[in-house]
Amino acid sequence: MRKTSIEITAGSLAAIELFYDLSFNDRKVVADKCRGVKFTTGDIITSHNDVDTDVYFIISGRVRIAIYSASGKEISFRDQAAGEMFGEIAAVDNKSRSAYVVTLCETLLAGMSAENFLWLMQLYPSIMTRTLAHFAQLIRSLSDRVVEFSSLDVRNRLHAELLRLAWKNMDNANTATISPAPRHVELANRISTHREAITRELAQLASSGLIHKGKNLLRINDVVKLENMVQDTIGSYKK
């Protein structure tokens, strides 16, 4: 792992969702409790069952949250980008890490001890409220995934995953461009299938005109249609 220490300021934290409601001076208080670290692509920040409990805020870059089976197969939970946080579960329950976190590109993080994180939640009610909302969203998301794995075939699980990606990368009201495009093996790891099945299903979606695969990008040409396809299979499905 190659990492470089970086100073964290109130300005560094302005785009972190957890701190949206704080004033500049309040963010200075938070910044004083942080340490900045820059990682290179492919660095493992935390490992499954690590005993550290620090919380990390993504200033820039992207990370992947995943675990690995006994056979070495990657099981991806989600990718996270600038403005988001990770590590908060271990900070709250004081237990070992539940997953690996690896950088997908050069990434700048603001790290904070669990003790300081819990102290700030008591000091600033807005941080507490946003943290609770974050946990609620995470539980809802994981519940949706359980339903998908339990009741949907590969095709419909892929539709649901593409819809989640589209919602995060909207160009306008009805199109989305995902760049860089996820590799077929990455999509397979997210929905518990194999690369060949992803290749087959994406080819069918491309031939229907619903998606367009360009150089290192994936465009969803009709997000509303994709939403309807997912809702027809799952029922009510929200962001």
GROMACS elastic network, one bead per residue, 0.5 to 0.9 nm:
[ bonds ]
;  ai    aj funct       b0    kb
    1    39     6  0.75990   500
    1    40     6  0.77029   500
    1    42     6  0.82809   500
    1    43     6  0.52947   500
    1    44     6  0.69227   500
    1    45     6  0.82937   500
    2    38     6  0.83153   500
    2    39     6  0.60992   500
    2    40     6  0.62209   500
    2    43     6  0.71804   500
    3    37     6  0.62608   500
    3    38     6  0.52636   500
    3    40     6  0.68022   500
    3    43     6  0.85422   500
    4    36     6  0.82363   500
    4    37     6  0.54755   500
    4    39     6  0.67623   500
    5    35     6  0.75563   500
    5    36     6  0.55962   500
    5    38     6  0.63102   500
    6    35     6  0.72306   500
    6    37     6  0.54305   500
    6    38     6  0.67358   500
    6   108     6  0.81982   500
    6   109     6  0.88241   500
    6   110     6  0.86909   500
    7    12     6  0.88770   500
    7    31     6  0.89201   500
    7    34     6  0.86687   500
    7    35     6  0.67485   500
    7    36     6  0.54325   500
    7    37     6  0.82398   500
    7   110     6  0.89186   500
    8    11     6  0.80406   500
    8    12     6  0.58817   500
    8    13     6  0.77001   500
    8    31     6  0.57692   500
    8    32     6  0.77221   500
    8    34     6  0.66208   500
    8    35     6  0.63134   500
    8    36     6  0.54212   500
    8    37     6  0.89848   500
    8   110     6  0.68161   500
    9    12     6  0.50778   500
    9    13     6  0.68408   500
    9    27     6  0.79418   500
    9    28     6  0.64864   500
    9    30     6  0.87482   500
    9    31     6  0.53826   500
    9    32     6  0.77103   500
    9    34     6  0.88093   500
   10    13     6  0.54245   500
   10    14     6  0.66029   500
   10    24     6  0.62071   500
   10    25     6  0.74887   500
   10    26     6  0.80804   500
   10    29     6  0.80077   500
   10    30     6  0.75662   500
   10    31     6  0.57009   500
   10    32     6  0.86516   500
   11    14     6  0.52161   500
   11    15     6  0.82367   500
   11    24     6  0.77372   500
   11    27     6  0.78796   500
   11    28     6  0.83378   500
   11    31     6  0.89014   500
   12    15     6  0.73238   500
   12    16     6  0.83356   500
   12    31     6  0.81421   500
   12    59     6  0.66795   500
   12   110     6  0.86618   500
   13    16     6  0.53416   500
   13    17     6  0.87512   500
   13    19     6  0.71176   500
   13    20     6  0.87900   500
   13    27     6  0.67924   500
   13    28     6  0.87795   500
   13    30     6  0.84067   500
   13    31     6  0.73021   500
   13    57     6  0.83338   500
   13    59     6  0.70319   500
   13    83     6  0.83434   500
   13   110     6  0.83461   500
   14    17     6  0.81317   500
   14    19     6  0.69354   500
   14    20     6  0.67999   500
   14    22     6  0.87290   500
   14    24     6  0.81582   500
   14    27     6  0.76208   500
   14    83     6  0.86945   500
   15    18     6  0.87329   500
   15    19     6  0.77362   500
   15    20     6  0.71545   500
   15    59     6  0.74604   500
   15    82     6  0.76695   500
   15    83     6  0.54031   500
   15    84     6  0.89074   500
   16    19     6  0.56487   500
   16    20     6  0.66453   500
   16    57     6  0.69662   500
   16    58     6  0.73753   500
   16    59     6  0.71409   500
   16    82     6  0.73469   500
   16    84     6  0.62113   500
   16    85     6  0.79971   500
   17    20     6  0.53144   500
   17    21     6  0.86176   500
   17    83     6  0.54058   500
   17    84     6  0.63759   500
   17    85     6  0.84817   500
   17   130     6  0.82239   500
   18    21     6  0.78518   500
   18    22     6  0.88751   500
   18    57     6  0.89213   500
   18    83     6  0.80336   500
   18    84     6  0.77698   500
   18    85     6  0.81340   500
   18   126     6  0.80555   500
   18   127     6  0.59215   500
   18   128     6  0.88736   500
   18   130     6  0.59352   500
   18   131     6  0.70641   500
   18   134     6  0.89261   500
   19    22     6  0.54309   500
   19    23     6  0.86120   500
   19    26     6  0.89176   500
   19    27     6  0.72080   500
   19    30     6  0.88553   500
   19   126     6  0.78974   500
   19   127     6  0.66266   500
   19   130     6  0.85451   500
   20    23     6  0.83150   500
   20   126     6  0.87284   500
   20   127     6  0.89249   500
   21   126     6  0.65327   500
   21   127     6  0.81392   500
   22    25     6  0.79232   500
   22    26     6  0.55901   500
   22    27     6  0.61276   500
   22   124     6  0.83167   500
   22   126     6  0.78452   500
   22   127     6  0.85932   500
   23    26     6  0.50497   500
   23    27     6  0.62109   500
   23    28     6  0.86443   500
   24    27     6  0.51206   500
   24    28     6  0.63345   500
   24    29     6  0.89287   500
   25    29     6  0.66068   500
   25    30     6  0.89212   500
   26    29     6  0.51173   500
   26    30     6  0.65554   500
   26    31     6  0.87134   500
   26   124     6  0.88585   500
   27    31     6  0.59719   500
   27    32     6  0.85507   500
   28    32     6  0.62010   500
   28    33     6  0.88583   500
   29    32     6  0.53490   500
   29    33     6  0.69606   500
   30    33     6  0.53257   500
   30    34     6  0.67370   500
   30   116     6  0.88312   500
   30   120     6  0.75660   500
   31    34     6  0.50856   500
   31    35     6  0.78349   500
   31   110     6  0.83801   500
   32    35     6  0.79939   500
   33   111     6  0.84733   500
   33   112     6  0.62941   500
   33   113     6  0.80269   500
   33   116     6  0.67078   500
   33   117     6  0.86276   500
   34   110     6  0.57177   500
   34   111     6  0.53545   500
   34   113     6  0.80179   500
   34   116     6  0.88437   500
   35   109     6  0.81763   500
   35   110     6  0.54856   500
   35   111     6  0.52407   500
   35   112     6  0.66529   500
   36   108     6  0.70679   500
   36   109     6  0.56973   500
   36   111     6  0.62698   500
   37   107     6  0.83364   500
   37   108     6  0.58056   500
   37   109     6  0.53542   500
   37   110     6  0.64401   500
   37   111     6  0.74537   500
   38   106     6  0.71951   500
   38   107     6  0.56484   500
   38   109     6  0.62577   500
   38   110     6  0.88567   500
   39    42     6  0.84409   500
   39    43     6  0.64074   500
   39    44     6  0.89048   500
   39    45     6  0.82898   500
   39   103     6  0.73011   500
   39   105     6  0.82632   500
   39   106     6  0.56904   500
   39   107     6  0.51871   500
   39   108     6  0.63110   500
   39   109     6  0.79715   500
   40    43     6  0.59592   500
   40   103     6  0.70897   500
   40   104     6  0.84397   500
   40   105     6  0.63691   500
   40   107     6  0.64277   500
   40   108     6  0.89136   500
   41   102     6  0.81730   500
   41   103     6  0.53819   500
   41   104     6  0.54093   500
   41   106     6  0.50569   500
   41   107     6  0.74809   500
   42   102     6  0.59180   500
   42   103     6  0.50342   500
   42   104     6  0.59035   500
   42   105     6  0.70066   500
   42   106     6  0.84677   500
   43   101     6  0.85009   500
   43   102     6  0.55120   500
   43   103     6  0.54230   500
   43   104     6  0.82009   500
   43   105     6  0.88804   500
   43   106     6  0.89611   500
   44    47     6  0.69473   500
   44   100     6  0.71730   500
   44   101     6  0.58804   500
   44   103     6  0.66339   500
   45   100     6  0.75421   500
   45   101     6  0.55013   500
   45   102     6  0.57911   500
   45   103     6  0.74299   500
   46    49     6  0.87774   500
   46    50     6  0.67481   500
   46    52     6  0.84268   500
   46    87     6  0.86278   500
   46    97     6  0.74852   500
   46    99     6  0.76464   500
   46   100     6  0.54487   500
   46   101     6  0.52749   500
   46   102     6  0.74408   500
   47    50     6  0.54649   500
   47    67     6  0.85607   500
   47    97     6  0.67542   500
   47    98     6  0.81710   500
   47    99     6  0.61592   500
   47   101     6  0.65802   500
   47   102     6  0.86962   500
   48    51     6  0.89501   500
   48    66     6  0.87389   500
   48    67     6  0.68464   500
   48    68     6  0.87310   500
   48    96     6  0.75588   500
   48    97     6  0.51792   500
   48    98     6  0.54234   500
   48   100     6  0.50210   500
   48   101     6  0.84584   500
   49    52     6  0.89712   500
   49    95     6  0.84847   500
   49    98     6  0.61804   500
   49    99     6  0.72947   500
   49   100     6  0.86070   500
   50    53     6  0.83587   500
   50    95     6  0.88936   500
   50    96     6  0.53427   500
   50    97     6  0.51644   500
   50    98     6  0.83141   500
   50    99     6  0.88245   500
   50   100     6  0.89736   500
   51    90     6  0.84345   500
   51    94     6  0.84387   500
   51    95     6  0.68517   500
   51    97     6  0.64377   500
   52    90     6  0.78536   500
   52    91     6  0.85294   500
   52    94     6  0.85832   500
   52    95     6  0.84591   500
   52    96     6  0.69566   500
   52    97     6  0.75120   500
   52   113     6  0.89373   500
   52   114     6  0.89339   500
   53    87     6  0.68328   500
   53    88     6  0.78430   500
   53    89     6  0.83285   500
   53    90     6  0.51107   500
   53    92     6  0.83625   500
   53    93     6  0.89743   500
   53    94     6  0.64578   500
   53    95     6  0.75135   500
   53    96     6  0.73774   500
   53    97     6  0.75815   500
   53   113     6  0.68201   500
   53   114     6  0.57112   500
   53   115     6  0.89782   500
   54    86     6  0.89902   500
   54    87     6  0.62230   500
   54    88     6  0.75455   500
   54    90     6  0.75983   500
   54    91     6  0.61741   500
   54   111     6  0.65281   500
   54   112     6  0.54996   500
   54   114     6  0.51881   500
   54   115     6  0.85805   500
   54   117     6  0.84049   500
   55    85     6  0.72064   500
   55    86     6  0.60490   500
   55    88     6  0.53140   500
   55    89     6  0.85470   500
   55    90     6  0.81262   500
   55    91     6  0.65296   500
   55   110     6  0.83289   500
   55   111     6  0.57424   500
   55   112     6  0.52556   500
   55   113     6  0.62868   500
   55   114     6  0.64013   500
   55   117     6  0.72828   500
   56    84     6  0.85906   500
   56    85     6  0.54968   500
   56    86     6  0.54251   500
   56    87     6  0.61040   500
   56    88     6  0.78350   500
   56   109     6  0.61514   500
   56   110     6  0.55681   500
   56   112     6  0.63603   500
   56   113     6  0.89069   500
   57    82     6  0.79505   500
   57    83     6  0.69423   500
   57    84     6  0.59825   500
   57    86     6  0.67245   500
   57    87     6  0.89089   500
   57   108     6  0.86274   500
   57   109     6  0.55127   500
   57   110     6  0.50537   500
   57   111     6  0.64447   500
   57   112     6  0.83789   500
   58    61     6  0.69962   500
   58    62     6  0.76245   500
   58    63     6  0.85660   500
   58    80     6  0.81856   500
   58    81     6  0.65102   500
   58    83     6  0.55998   500
   58    84     6  0.56255   500
   58    85     6  0.59826   500
   58    86     6  0.82719   500
   58   107     6  0.74611   500
   58   108     6  0.62854   500
   58   110     6  0.65719   500
   58   111     6  0.89362   500
   59    81     6  0.83818   500
   59    82     6  0.52274   500
   59    83     6  0.62408   500
   59    84     6  0.82248   500
   59   107     6  0.75916   500
   59   108     6  0.53675   500
   59   109     6  0.54198   500
   59   110     6  0.68134   500
   60    81     6  0.70614   500
   60    83     6  0.77270   500
   60   106     6  0.80431   500
   60   107     6  0.54938   500
   60   108     6  0.51603   500
   60   109     6  0.71547   500
   61    80     6  0.86545   500
   61    81     6  0.59776   500
   61    82     6  0.59475   500
   61   103     6  0.77678   500
   61   104     6  0.74951   500
   61   105     6  0.59506   500
   61   106     6  0.57979   500
   61   108     6  0.64144   500
   61   109     6  0.85602   500
   62    79     6  0.69560   500
   62    80     6  0.56138   500
   62    82     6  0.66947   500
   62   102     6  0.86914   500
   62   103     6  0.60091   500
   62   104     6  0.54457   500
   62   105     6  0.61239   500
   62   106     6  0.77282   500
   62   107     6  0.62629   500
   62   108     6  0.89432   500
   63    78     6  0.86787   500
   63    79     6  0.56809   500
   63    80     6  0.53455   500
   63    81     6  0.65640   500
   63   101     6  0.64072   500
   63   102     6  0.54333   500
   63   104     6  0.52749   500
   63   105     6  0.76140   500
   63   107     6  0.77498   500
   64    76     6  0.73487   500
   64    77     6  0.77266   500
   64    78     6  0.60530   500
   64    80     6  0.62902   500
   64    81     6  0.89766   500
   64   100     6  0.79582   500
   64   101     6  0.55576   500
   64   102     6  0.53678   500
   64   103     6  0.63556   500
   64   104     6  0.67279   500
   65    75     6  0.88599   500
   65    76     6  0.61704   500
   65    77     6  0.55350   500
   65    78     6  0.54643   500
   65    79     6  0.60872   500
   65    80     6  0.77284   500
   65    86     6  0.87694   500
   65    99     6  0.63836   500
   65   100     6  0.57799   500
   65   102     6  0.68910   500
   66    74     6  0.67038   500
   66    75     6  0.55232   500
   66    77     6  0.53565   500
   66    78     6  0.72759   500
   66    79     6  0.88389   500
   66    98     6  0.89525   500
   66    99     6  0.55236   500
   66   100     6  0.52463   500
   66   101     6  0.65233   500
   66   102     6  0.82132   500
   67    73     6  0.84316   500
   67    74     6  0.60291   500
   67    75     6  0.53692   500
   67    76     6  0.66177   500
   67    77     6  0.79785   500
   67    98     6  0.79912   500
   67    99     6  0.50886   500
   67   100     6  0.56232   500
   67   101     6  0.86090   500
   68    71     6  0.77313   500
   68    72     6  0.54002   500
   68    73     6  0.53585   500
   68    75     6  0.58175   500
   68    76     6  0.85065   500
   68    99     6  0.85233   500
   68   100     6  0.83182   500
   69    72     6  0.50974   500
   69    73     6  0.52000   500
   69    74     6  0.65998   500
   69    75     6  0.73181   500
   70    73     6  0.74596   500
   73   189     6  0.78896   500
   74   186     6  0.86510   500
   74   189     6  0.60200   500
   74   190     6  0.85551   500
   75   188     6  0.89081   500
   75   189     6  0.51823   500
   75   190     6  0.61696   500
   75   191     6  0.83367   500
   75   192     6  0.72440   500
   76    79     6  0.81490   500
   76   186     6  0.76908   500
   76   187     6  0.86505   500
   76   189     6  0.56841   500
   76   191     6  0.82023   500
   76   192     6  0.88389   500
   77    99     6  0.88751   500
   77   142     6  0.88825   500
   77   189     6  0.87715   500
   77   190     6  0.63919   500
   78   190     6  0.77014   500
   79   104     6  0.87852   500
   80    83     6  0.86162   500
   80    84     6  0.64633   500
   80    85     6  0.78611   500
   80    86     6  0.83908   500
   81    84     6  0.60534   500
   81    85     6  0.85562   500
   82    85     6  0.84319   500
   82   107     6  0.88320   500
   82   108     6  0.88208   500
   85    88     6  0.74065   500
   86    89     6  0.78446   500
   86   101     6  0.86181   500
   87    90     6  0.58320   500
   87    91     6  0.65239   500
   87    97     6  0.76352   500
   88    92     6  0.61810   500
   88    93     6  0.87248   500
   88   114     6  0.79738   500
   88   117     6  0.85003   500
   88   131     6  0.86113   500
   89    92     6  0.52889   500
   89    93     6  0.62282   500
   89    94     6  0.79183   500
   89    95     6  0.81777   500
   89    97     6  0.80220   500
   89    98     6  0.82888   500
   89   135     6  0.86851   500
   90    93     6  0.53555   500
   90    94     6  0.50456   500
   90    95     6  0.52281   500
   90    96     6  0.61422   500
   90    97     6  0.59550   500
   90    98     6  0.78260   500
   90   114     6  0.80900   500
   91    94     6  0.53841   500
   91    95     6  0.77123   500
   91   113     6  0.78024   500
   91   115     6  0.77980   500
   91   117     6  0.75744   500
   91   118     6  0.78136   500
   92    95     6  0.82626   500
   92   114     6  0.73005   500
   92   117     6  0.87728   500
   92   118     6  0.74682   500
   93    96     6  0.88077   500
   94   114     6  0.81840   500
   95    98     6  0.85688   500
   97   100     6  0.76970   500
  103   106     6  0.69802   500
  103   107     6  0.65588   500
  104   107     6  0.79006   500
  112   115     6  0.83002   500
  112   116     6  0.65542   500
  112   117     6  0.65765   500
  113   116     6  0.53375   500
  113   117     6  0.62538   500
  113   118     6  0.87568   500
  114   118     6  0.61387   500
  114   119     6  0.84708   500
  115   118     6  0.53548   500
  115   119     6  0.61741   500
  115   120     6  0.86961   500
  116   120     6  0.60670   500
  116   121     6  0.86096   500
  117   120     6  0.52051   500
  117   121     6  0.63498   500
  117   122     6  0.88979   500
  118   121     6  0.51525   500
  118   122     6  0.65796   500
  118   123     6  0.87839   500
  118   128     6  0.87859   500
  119   122     6  0.52773   500
  119   123     6  0.62212   500
  119   124     6  0.87270   500
  120   124     6  0.58875   500
  120   125     6  0.85864   500
  120   127     6  0.72367   500
  120   128     6  0.81725   500
  121   124     6  0.54051   500
  121   125     6  0.62588   500
  121   126     6  0.77613   500
  121   127     6  0.52712   500
  121   129     6  0.84107   500
  121   131     6  0.82285   500
  122   125     6  0.63930   500
  122   127     6  0.82123   500
  122   128     6  0.69737   500
  123   127     6  0.84463   500
  123   128     6  0.87991   500
  124   127     6  0.55472   500
  124   128     6  0.68146   500
  124   129     6  0.89943   500
  125   128     6  0.50161   500
  125   129     6  0.61235   500
  125   130     6  0.86048   500
  126   130     6  0.60481   500
  126   131     6  0.83936   500
  127   130     6  0.52025   500
  127   131     6  0.59891   500
  127   132     6  0.85803   500
  128   131     6  0.51152   500
  128   132     6  0.62241   500
  128   133     6  0.86513   500
  129   132     6  0.52193   500
  129   133     6  0.62286   500
  129   134     6  0.85878   500
  130   134     6  0.60365   500
  130   135     6  0.86677   500
  131   135     6  0.63069   500
  131   136     6  0.86736   500
  132   135     6  0.51239   500
  132   136     6  0.62247   500
  132   137     6  0.86652   500
  133   136     6  0.50312   500
  133   137     6  0.61774   500
  133   138     6  0.85833   500
  134   137     6  0.51512   500
  134   138     6  0.61783   500
  134   139     6  0.86986   500
  135   138     6  0.50079   500
  135   139     6  0.61857   500
  135   140     6  0.86327   500
  136   139     6  0.51891   500
  136   140     6  0.62467   500
  136   141     6  0.86141   500
  137   140     6  0.51252   500
  137   141     6  0.61025   500
  137   142     6  0.86433   500
  138   141     6  0.50807   500
  138   142     6  0.61868   500
  138   143     6  0.85451   500
  139   142     6  0.51823   500
  139   143     6  0.60754   500
  139   144     6  0.86226   500
  140   143     6  0.50427   500
  140   144     6  0.62443   500
  140   145     6  0.87365   500
  141   144     6  0.51485   500
  141   145     6  0.63960   500
  141   146     6  0.88462   500
  141   239     6  0.89940   500
  142   146     6  0.62847   500
  142   147     6  0.87524   500
  143   146     6  0.51328   500
  143   147     6  0.64101   500
  143   148     6  0.87327   500
  144   147     6  0.51881   500
  144   148     6  0.62662   500
  144   149     6  0.87803   500
  144   237     6  0.86332   500
  145   149     6  0.61424   500
  145   150     6  0.84404   500
  145   157     6  0.88439   500
  145   191     6  0.86726   500
  146   149     6  0.52698   500
  146   150     6  0.60334   500
  146   151     6  0.85239   500
  147   150     6  0.51326   500
  147   151     6  0.59366   500
  147   152     6  0.77575   500
  147   234     6  0.84935   500
  148   151     6  0.54251   500
  148   152     6  0.51687   500
  148   153     6  0.81698   500
  148   156     6  0.81540   500
  148   157     6  0.61323   500
  148   160     6  0.82356   500
  148   191     6  0.87321   500
  148   234     6  0.79048   500
  149   152     6  0.60409   500
  149   153     6  0.79049   500
  149   154     6  0.88572   500
  149   157     6  0.73942   500
  149   191     6  0.75626   500
  149   192     6  0.79868   500
  150   153     6  0.88292   500
  151   234     6  0.87015   500
  152   155     6  0.78975   500
  152   156     6  0.58400   500
  152   157     6  0.59926   500
  152   233     6  0.80096   500
  152   234     6  0.82176   500
  153   156     6  0.55920   500
  153   157     6  0.61997   500
  153   158     6  0.86851   500
  154   157     6  0.50824   500
  154   158     6  0.60793   500
  154   159     6  0.86506   500
  154   191     6  0.75303   500
  154   192     6  0.83294   500
  154   193     6  0.69716   500
  154   197     6  0.75616   500
  154   198     6  0.82111   500
  154   201     6  0.85503   500
  155   158     6  0.52303   500
  155   159     6  0.63764   500
  155   160     6  0.88859   500
  155   197     6  0.84099   500
  155   198     6  0.82703   500
  155   201     6  0.64289   500
  156   160     6  0.63059   500
  156   161     6  0.86613   500
  156   229     6  0.83735   500
  156   230     6  0.69698   500
  156   233     6  0.72800   500
  156   234     6  0.87725   500
  157   160     6  0.51784   500
  157   161     6  0.62760   500
  157   162     6  0.86846   500
  157   191     6  0.63103   500
  157   230     6  0.87246   500
  158   161     6  0.50426   500
  158   162     6  0.60827   500
  158   163     6  0.84894   500
  158   187     6  0.77474   500
  158   188     6  0.85058   500
  158   190     6  0.89536   500
  158   191     6  0.68284   500
  158   198     6  0.76524   500
  158   201     6  0.80223   500
  158   202     6  0.87586   500
  159   162     6  0.51727   500
  159   163     6  0.61612   500
  159   164     6  0.87679   500
  159   226     6  0.70155   500
  159   227     6  0.85462   500
  159   229     6  0.76065   500
  159   230     6  0.63584   500
  160   163     6  0.50674   500
  160   164     6  0.63786   500
  160   165     6  0.88030   500
  160   226     6  0.83881   500
  160   227     6  0.82333   500
  160   229     6  0.88182   500
  160   230     6  0.59578   500
  160   234     6  0.89984   500
  161   164     6  0.51383   500
  161   165     6  0.63713   500
  161   166     6  0.86182   500
  161   187     6  0.80075   500
  161   190     6  0.79419   500
  161   191     6  0.75126   500
  162   165     6  0.50459   500
  162   166     6  0.60105   500
  162   167     6  0.86435   500
  162   187     6  0.89317   500
  162   220     6  0.83227   500
  162   226     6  0.83584   500
  163   167     6  0.61971   500
  163   168     6  0.87803   500
  163   220     6  0.87624   500
  163   223     6  0.72631   500
  163   226     6  0.66478   500
  163   227     6  0.66832   500
  163   230     6  0.80122   500
  164   167     6  0.53272   500
  164   168     6  0.66965   500
  164   239     6  0.74340   500
  165   168     6  0.53192   500
  165   169     6  0.64714   500
  165   170     6  0.88896   500
  165   176     6  0.85061   500
  165   178     6  0.70842   500
  166   169     6  0.51114   500
  166   170     6  0.59600   500
  166   175     6  0.78289   500
  166   176     6  0.52890   500
  166   177     6  0.71340   500
  166   178     6  0.69771   500
  166   219     6  0.84661   500
  166   220     6  0.68586   500
  166   223     6  0.70677   500
  167   170     6  0.57819   500
  167   176     6  0.74691   500
  167   223     6  0.83193   500
  167   239     6  0.72438   500
  168   176     6  0.82789   500
  168   178     6  0.84402   500
  169   175     6  0.86760   500
  169   176     6  0.53484   500
  169   177     6  0.58187   500
  169   178     6  0.58855   500
  169   179     6  0.84304   500
  170   173     6  0.71124   500
  170   174     6  0.74798   500
  170   175     6  0.59892   500
  170   177     6  0.65788   500
  170   178     6  0.84579   500
  170   220     6  0.89883   500
  170   223     6  0.87382   500
  171   174     6  0.75678   500
  171   175     6  0.55273   500
  171   177     6  0.65011   500
  172   175     6  0.57059   500
  172   176     6  0.70975   500
  173   176     6  0.85652   500
  173   223     6  0.81117   500
  173   224     6  0.85329   500
  174   220     6  0.83591   500
  174   221     6  0.71907   500
  174   222     6  0.55323   500
  174   223     6  0.50204   500
  174   224     6  0.60592   500
  174   225     6  0.87975   500
  175   219     6  0.72642   500
  175   220     6  0.55623   500
  175   221     6  0.50489   500
  175   222     6  0.56016   500
  175   223     6  0.56629   500
  175   224     6  0.84778   500
  176   218     6  0.83181   500
  176   219     6  0.56744   500
  176   220     6  0.51050   500
  176   221     6  0.69087   500
  176   222     6  0.81527   500
  176   223     6  0.71304   500
  177   180     6  0.89026   500
  177   181     6  0.85339   500
  177   217     6  0.67634   500
  177   218     6  0.57885   500
  177   220     6  0.63233   500
  177   221     6  0.86071   500
  178   181     6  0.54514   500
  178   182     6  0.79185   500
  178   216     6  0.87387   500
  178   217     6  0.56357   500
  178   218     6  0.50928   500
  178   219     6  0.61393   500
  178   220     6  0.80764   500
  179   182     6  0.78766   500
  179   216     6  0.63937   500
  179   218     6  0.65934   500
  179   219     6  0.85367   500
  180   183     6  0.88789   500
  180   215     6  0.88400   500
  180   216     6  0.52562   500
  180   217     6  0.52573   500
  180   218     6  0.77117   500
  181   213     6  0.83381   500
  181   214     6  0.86420   500
  181   215     6  0.84645   500
  181   216     6  0.52213   500
  181   218     6  0.52276   500
  181   219     6  0.87225   500
  182   185     6  0.81603   500
  182   186     6  0.60800   500
  182   187     6  0.65380   500
  182   216     6  0.83114   500
  182   217     6  0.81087   500
  182   218     6  0.80314   500
  183   186     6  0.51438   500
  183   187     6  0.65098   500
  183   188     6  0.86903   500
  183   195     6  0.89428   500
  184   187     6  0.52115   500
  184   188     6  0.61801   500
  184   189     6  0.86837   500
  184   194     6  0.85630   500
  184   195     6  0.54993   500
  184   196     6  0.80851   500
  184   197     6  0.89533   500
  184   198     6  0.59629   500
  184   199     6  0.64653   500
  184   202     6  0.89409   500
  185   189     6  0.61630   500
  185   190     6  0.87044   500
  185   193     6  0.89165   500
  185   194     6  0.69938   500
  185   196     6  0.85495   500
  185   198     6  0.78343   500
  186   189     6  0.50998   500
  186   190     6  0.63578   500
  186   191     6  0.89495   500
  186   195     6  0.81904   500
  187   190     6  0.51122   500
  187   191     6  0.64838   500
  187   192     6  0.84861   500
  187   193     6  0.84141   500
  187   194     6  0.87062   500
  187   195     6  0.77501   500
  187   198     6  0.70779   500
  188   191     6  0.54686   500
  188   192     6  0.57713   500
  188   194     6  0.51490   500
  188   195     6  0.54610   500
  188   196     6  0.86168   500
  188   197     6  0.78623   500
  188   198     6  0.62829   500
  189   192     6  0.52621   500
  189   193     6  0.65102   500
  189   194     6  0.73987   500
  189   195     6  0.83703   500
  190   193     6  0.80505   500
  191   194     6  0.88846   500
  193   196     6  0.86553   500
  193   197     6  0.70150   500
  193   198     6  0.78213   500
  194   197     6  0.56660   500
  194   198     6  0.68000   500
  195   198     6  0.51668   500
  195   199     6  0.62504   500
  195   200     6  0.87427   500
  196   199     6  0.50910   500
  196   200     6  0.62622   500
  196   201     6  0.87169   500
  197   200     6  0.51722   500
  197   201     6  0.62100   500
  197   202     6  0.85834   500
  198   201     6  0.52122   500
  198   202     6  0.59932   500
  198   203     6  0.84304   500
  199   202     6  0.53312   500
  199   203     6  0.61564   500
  199   204     6  0.87965   500
  200   203     6  0.52455   500
  200   204     6  0.65000   500
  200   205     6  0.89222   500
  201   204     6  0.51639   500
  201   205     6  0.63513   500
  201   206     6  0.86612   500
  202   205     6  0.50205   500
  202   206     6  0.60642   500
  202   207     6  0.85561   500
  202   211     6  0.79509   500
  202   213     6  0.87785   500
  203   206     6  0.50565   500
  203   207     6  0.61492   500
  203   208     6  0.86691   500
  204   207     6  0.51063   500
  204   208     6  0.63023   500
  204   209     6  0.87730   500
  205   208     6  0.51767   500
  205   209     6  0.64218   500
  205   210     6  0.55457   500
  205   211     6  0.58674   500
  205   212     6  0.83961   500
  206   209     6  0.50893   500
  206   210     6  0.59532   500
  206   212     6  0.56979   500
  206   213     6  0.72794   500
  207   210     6  0.77529   500
  207   211     6  0.81694   500
  207   212     6  0.88063   500
  208   211     6  0.77666   500
  209   212     6  0.69346   500
  209   220     6  0.89376   500
  209   221     6  0.72583   500
  209   222     6  0.86995   500
  210   219     6  0.85342   500
  210   220     6  0.61601   500
  210   221     6  0.53397   500
  210   222     6  0.59630   500
  210   223     6  0.83467   500
  210   225     6  0.80837   500
  210   226     6  0.77968   500
  211   218     6  0.70019   500
  211   219     6  0.54915   500
  211   221     6  0.54621   500
  211   222     6  0.77512   500
  212   217     6  0.83456   500
  212   218     6  0.58987   500
  212   219     6  0.50387   500
  212   220     6  0.66089   500
  212   221     6  0.71378   500
  213   216     6  0.78353   500
  213   217     6  0.61641   500
  213   219     6  0.64287   500
  213   220     6  0.89814   500
  214   217     6  0.51157   500
  214   218     6  0.61245   500
  214   219     6  0.76999   500
  215   218     6  0.82276   500
  220   223     6  0.61357   500
  220   226     6  0.83959   500
  221   225     6  0.89365   500
  222   225     6  0.54142   500
  222   226     6  0.64618   500
  222   227     6  0.88129   500
  223   227     6  0.60884   500
  223   228     6  0.86070   500
  224   228     6  0.62453   500
  224   229     6  0.86607   500
  225   228     6  0.50653   500
  225   229     6  0.62267   500
  225   230     6  0.87312   500
  226   229     6  0.50218   500
  226   230     6  0.63012   500
  226   231     6  0.86162   500
  227   230     6  0.51865   500
  227   231     6  0.60831   500
  227   232     6  0.85180   500
  227   237     6  0.79693   500
  228   231     6  0.50204   500
  228   232     6  0.59566   500
  228   233     6  0.86189   500
  229   232     6  0.52419   500
  229   233     6  0.65994   500
  229   234     6  0.88111   500
  230   233     6  0.52555   500
  230   234     6  0.59649   500
  230   235     6  0.74298   500
  230   236     6  0.86859   500
  230   237     6  0.74313   500
  231   234     6  0.50548   500
  231   236     6  0.56172   500
  231   237     6  0.59184   500
  232   235     6  0.57142   500
  232   236     6  0.84322   500
  234   237     6  0.70174   500
